[in-house]
Amino acid sequence: MNTNLDIEFSEAFDKMSQLKEALAPDIMLKFYAYYKQANYGSTFTFNNELDVRNAFKANAWMQLKDMSPDQAKQEYINLANSILNRKK
C-alpha cells in the first residue's frame, strides 16, 4: 500500500536521482543513510570490501539504527526539499 509518505519519498528520490549538481560528501552520506534506513530498517547489510568509502557509508547508516523507516523517509524528503528549494 502506498501512503502519501511513500509517494512523497519516491518523488523526492526521483528528483534527487536526476539532480545534475554534485553534492557535498556529508550530504550524500545523509541521503544514503536515510534511504537505507527507510528501505531496510536496522537490518544492516554490507559488502565485504573494506575501504574508507564503504566504512563511512556503513557508519552513517548505523547511526540511524533507532530511527523508524517512516521517520527516515520524512528526513530524506526534508533534506531533498532543502536542496531542491535552494536551487529555485
C-alpha distance (Angstrom), angle and dihedral (degrees) to the residues before:
residue distance angle dihedral
M1 . . .
N2 3.78 . .
T3 3.78 113.2 .
N4 3.79 123.5 -167.6
L5 3.80 87.5 -99.5
D6 3.81 91.3 54.3
I7 3.80 91.0 49.6
E8 3.83 92.8 47.7
F9 3.81 90.3 47.2
S10 3.80 91.9 50.8
E11 3.81 91.7 47.9
A12 3.81 91.9 48.3
F13 3.81 90.4 49.2
D14 3.81 91.4 50.1
K15 3.81 92.5 49.1
M16 3.79 93.2 48.0
S17 3.81 91.2 46.7
Q18 3.80 89.1 56.5
L19 3.80 94.7 47.3
K20 3.79 109.6 120.9
E21 3.79 96.4 -164.0
A22 3.79 119.3 91.0
L23 3.78 114.5 -120.1
A24 3.78 128.1 -146.9
P25 3.82 113.6 -89.1
D26 3.81 93.2 -115.7
I27 3.81 90.7 55.2
M28 3.80 91.2 47.8
L29 3.81 89.4 51.9
K30 3.80 90.1 53.1
F31 3.79 91.2 51.4
Y32 3.80 90.3 47.9
A33 3.80 93.5 49.2
Y34 3.82 94.9 46.1
Y35 3.80 90.7 47.2
K36 3.81 93.5 50.0
Q37 3.82 92.9 44.7
A38 3.82 91.4 47.4
N39 3.80 92.7 50.7
Y40 3.81 104.2 30.9
G41 3.80 105.9 19.8
S42 3.79 114.3 -154.4
T43 3.80 93.4 -27.9
F44 3.76 94.3 116.3
T45 3.79 116.8 -156.2
F46 3.75 123.3 180.0
N47 3.74 136.8 173.6
N48 3.77 116.6 -121.6
E49 3.77 95.7 -113.0
L50 3.75 107.5 120.6
D51 3.77 105.8 -152.7
V52 3.76 134.8 129.9
R53 3.80 95.1 -107.2
N54 3.81 93.6 55.4
A55 3.80 91.0 43.7
F56 3.81 90.5 56.4
K57 3.81 91.2 47.1
A58 3.81 92.1 49.2
N59 3.80 91.6 47.9
A60 3.81 93.1 49.3
W61 3.80 91.3 51.5
M62 3.80 95.3 44.3
Q63 3.82 90.0 53.9
L64 3.81 87.2 66.8
K65 3.82 95.2 52.6
D66 3.81 93.5 121.6
M67 3.81 95.3 45.6
S68 3.80 117.8 104.5
P69 3.80 118.0 -123.9
D70 3.81 90.1 -115.4
Q71 3.78 92.1 52.8
A72 3.82 89.9 48.0
K73 3.81 89.3 52.5
Q74 3.80 90.5 50.8
E75 3.80 92.3 47.9
Y76 3.82 89.9 49.6
I77 3.82 89.7 51.0
N78 3.82 91.6 47.8
L79 3.80 92.6 49.9
A80 3.81 92.2 45.9
N81 3.80 91.2 49.8
S82 3.80 91.6 49.7
I83 3.83 90.1 53.1
L84 3.80 95.3 42.4
N85 3.82 94.6 45.3
R86 3.80 89.8 53.0
K87 3.80 88.5 59.9
K88 3.80 94.6 59.0
